[in-house]
Amino acid sequence: MVIKVFVATSSGSIAIRKKQQEVVGFLEANKIDFKELDIAGDEDNRRWMRENVPGEKKPQNGIPLPPQIFNEEQYCGDFDSFFSAKEENIIYSFLGLAPPPGSKETKLTEGEPSLPNGDVEGEALSTAEGTETAGESGENEAQEEGKEDEDNPAESRENTGEVTEEGAEGKAEEEEAEKGEEPGEEEGGEEDS
């Protein structure tokens, strides 16, 4: 199996060049066989890449940007998917390759069948489901914080940055005490004769 990395060798975007370099550098450093295919100089490569990136993985404008990664004809993912798999130590699963013996991924994935894009079979959530769940949990956290604030009004003022008159005076006195001044004494005030 050959990993195909579609790149644009004459890209004007620094961000795209950095992403391409990171993918290629990682594959080289880990001695993973791959083939770099240029979409800037070869119209056939560009057309093949665009046709074979799944619809749900294409950006809104419909044109996927490099780097795009495939295992032979099987789509693996884009840079963001690659980066996530690398961070989670599941890069071999992401690429649809068997992890080398003794690798961290071998220990993590023993007995878990996975898909080439790094998802574990039967546990894949759609993007919409994952976003909805995250949104709901954020709302719950906000509601819980609101309840805590109702129970402890002083804590509520501290969290929102509001300072009461008493709190401001107390803080000013503390600061003056740290400087070695008495409360009410002004800096640069009159000296005793």
Secondary structure, 3 states (H helix, E strand, C coil): CCEEEEECCCCCCHHHHHHHHHHHHHHHHCCCCEEEEECCCCHHHHHHHHHHCCHHHCCCCCCCCCCEEEECCEEEEEHHHHHHHHHCCCHHHHHCCCCCCCCHHHHHHCCCCECCCCCECCCCCCHHHHHHHHHHHHHHHHHHHHHHHHHCHHHHHHHHCCCCHHHHHHHHHHHHHHHCCCCCCCCCCCCCC
